[in-house]
Amino acid sequence: MKLLRHGAPGREKPGLLDGTGTIRDLSGVVDDIAGEVLTPDGLARLREVDAASLPAVAAGTRIGPCVGRVGKFICIGLNYADHAAESNLPVPPEPILFMKATSAIIGPNDIVRIPRGSTKTDWEVELGVVIGRPAKYVAEADALDHVAGYCVVNDVSEREFQIERGGTWDKGKGCDTFGPIGPWLVTADEVPDPQNLGLWLEVDGRRFQNGTTQTMVFGVARIVSYLSHFMSLQPGDVIATGTPPGVGMGVKPDPVFLRPGQTMRLGIDGLGEQRQAVEAD
């Protein structure tokens, strides 16, 4: 299934994308794409619904973040060896963890706003993992059983805030609008191998990122297992798994960063595309 949320910001309704590409409203079935709805039992109930019987959503309706009421937005840093190299940093021996503020979350096609004082706002296309079953001290062999599905994430980042202002990375990662997710939450049964997905990103039509999850340092199963040994994971938690090379910070000889008036477009095989206009905050 391809699950989604549609409608005005803060008032999104649950929905699904049917086999014809029509968005159907699920609000008569569930209250949101969140929490218990994402558990194995919750998804099983949704699979029993006749999509053709659901109301069609009007064309042009805004698509919101594909997961509601996100409890944790966890990110993995430097998880592609070639991205670590372009960042002039060593490949980490264990996953690097940081948190992205849930207030950063926006829809896949909403406006990304460059924060006041920013000089180095950057882009990062990433595979998002959505947890569907509580996970604590999970073995790597069992980790994928705790995944509800996958989505596209743009881990927008302010590099000066992140790297040059001291402290942790979080301050450059959690600015408002820095977390577009969606358009769809594609359930795990439709993604047989999360380590074989192409992902890409363009700015104003120029392709900067063109990678594959095959080159992750730590795969999805390893990441879910690893995280579960430091914190419990709950249905609806979102994990951004790192970005391939091609971020603006890594452009040689001179880095390239986002400016108001530009447009980002990005996508992952089978998970859909995002498109964000960039404006000043």
N, C-alpha and C positions, 0 to 999 in steps of 0.2 A: 504493500500500500504506500501511497504518497499522501501523507497527512499535512495539513497546513492550518493557518489561522488567517482569517480575512476580516477586513473592516477597519474602522478608524483607530488610531493609536489609543491604547488603553481600553478599547471596547471591542477587541477582536473576538470573533466567533470561530468555533472549530469547523474544519472542513476537510474534504479529501478531493484528490484529483482522480476522476474516473478514467476508464480506458480510452475514452474519446478525447481526452484533454479538457473536459468540462469540469469546473470547480463546483462541487456539491456541498451544501450546508449540512453540517452534522449537529447543529445546536439542539435539534429535537431528540438527539440520541445521547450526547455527552455535553458537559458544560464547558470543556476546554480540552486542548491537547496538552495535558499536564498530569503530573502525579500518577494516580492509580490507573488512569487511562492508558499509560505507557507500559504497564506491567504485562506479562504474558497473558494473563486472564483478560485484561482490558483490551489488548490488541485482538485477542481471539474473538471477543464480542463484536468488535468493529468489522472483522472479516465476515461475519455472518450477515451484515447489513447489505441489502440490495441497493447499490449505489444509484441505480436508475430511478429508484423511488424517492430519492432525496431532492429537495428543491435546488435548482441551478442558481448559482450566484451570478449576479449581473456582470457582464464583461466590463473590465476596467476597474473593478473593485480593488482597493489596495490589499496587497498581501502583507501580512504582519510577520513577526518572528514566528518560526514554525513550532516553538515550544513556549508554553506559558508557565508563569510562576517558577522560573528557574531558581533553584536553591543555590547552586554553586556553578560558577563559570571558571573552569580550571584550564590552564594552558601549559603546553610543553614547549620549552625553548630549545633552539638549536638542535632540532630533531632530524635534520637532513645534513649529511656530512658536507655536501657542497655549499649549503647555506652557511654552515659554521665557517667554512674556508673563506667565503666572500666577506664574512664579518670579522675575519682575522682572529678567530677564537678557536680553541681546540674542541674536538668532538668530545662531548661530556661522557664520562664513564657510567653515569646514571642519569635518568631523566631530570632535566631542570624544570622545576615547578614554579608557577606564579599564578596569581588570581586576577581575573578581569572583573571589574565591577558589573553587577547585574544591571545597574542603571545605564551601562553602555549599550545594552541590547536594543537593536532597532530591526525593522523589516529589511528584506533583501534589496529593496529598491528605494529605500528612504534616503534622505539627504545626509551625507557625512559632513560634519562641521569641523573645520580646523579651529582648535581652541585658541583663545587669546594668548599672545606671546609665543605661539608656535613658530618655529623656523624649519622643523624637520619632520613633518607628518608623512608617514610612509604606509605602505600597503603590505598585506600578507594573505594570500589565499591559503586556506587550511581545510583539511578534512575534520568535520565536527562529529563527535560521537555522543549519542544521547543515551543515558542510562535508563534501563527499564526494569531492573530488578535490584533490590538492595545488595550491595557488595561490601564485604568486610573480610579482610585476610583471604582473598580469593586466589586460588592457584591459577597460573597462566593458562593451563590447559582448559580451565572452566570459564575463563574471563569473558569470552564472547557470548556466553549464555546470559550475561547480565546487560547486554546491549540491546536497546529497543530499536535503534536505527541510526542513520547517518544523515548529515546535512552539510551544506557549504557554509563556511565561516570566513569572514574577512577580518583578520586580527589587525585592525588599523592601529598604528603605533606612532607615538611622538618620540623620536630618537633622542633629542636633547633631554627631554624630561626623563626618559628611560635610562640613559647611559651617563649623562653629564651632570645630573643634578643631585647625585648621591643617593644613598639608600637603596631600596629595592626597585625592580623593574616596574612595579605596579602603577606608579604614578604616570608612566608614559603609555600605559595600556588601557586604563579604565576611564578615559575621558568620555563624556557624553557622545553618543553616536558611534563609538569606536568598536561596536560589536554587531554588525549585520549578520543575521543567521537566517537560513532558508534558501530558496522558497519553500522546499518540501522537507519534511522528515520522511526519508525513505526507509521503510522498515527493513530490519536486518535480513529477512528472508529474500529480499530482492538485491542484496549485495553479497554474493557468495564469497568474494575475496576482497576485503577492504585494503589489502596490500597490493592491489593491481588496478588502481584507479588513476587516470590522468587528471591533472589539475593545472589551471592556467589563469592568468590575469593580464588584462590590457588597461592602459591609460590612454585615453583619446585615440584609441585604435592601434596603439603601438604595443606589441606583445612583449612584456617584460618577464613574466614567469611562465614556464612551460615544463612541468615536472611530472613525476609519478610517485605514488605512495610506495612503490617497490624500493625506493631508496631511503625510506625512513631508517634512522638508526635504531629506534625502538618501535616495534609494531603496535597495533591497537591492543592486542591481547596482553602484551607486556605492559603497556601503559595502564590499562584498567587494573590489572593485578597489582602493579607497583603502587598506584594511588591508593588502592584499597587497604594497603598496609600502613598508610599514614592517616587516612580519614575514611569514614564510611561514605559510600556513594549511594545516592538515593534516586528513585525514578524522577526524571526530568533534569538531573544534573547534566551539564554540557561540558565536554572536554574538547578543546582545540588542540590538535596533535602536531603542530609545527608546520613550517612553510618551506617549500623548495627554494632554490636560488632564484635571484632576479628581483629582489627587493630594491627599492630606490637607494637605500644606504650603500648597497653593494655595487652600484654602477661605477665603472671605471672609465676615465680617470677622475671624473667629478660626479659625486652622488646627485641624484635627482629626487626631489620631494614634491608632494602634492601642492597645488595652488588652487585658489578659488576659480571656479569656472571650468575645471576639468571634470572628466567622467571616467569612473572605473567600471570595468566589466570583467566578470570572473565566473568560473564554473568548474565543476567536477563531473567526470563521466557518470551519467545516470542519475545525478543528484540535482541537476538544474543549474540555472545561471542567476547571477545577481547583476544589478546595474545601479551605481550610485553617483549622483551629481555631488560635487564638492563645493561647499560654500564656507565663507568665514563666519565664525560664531559671533 
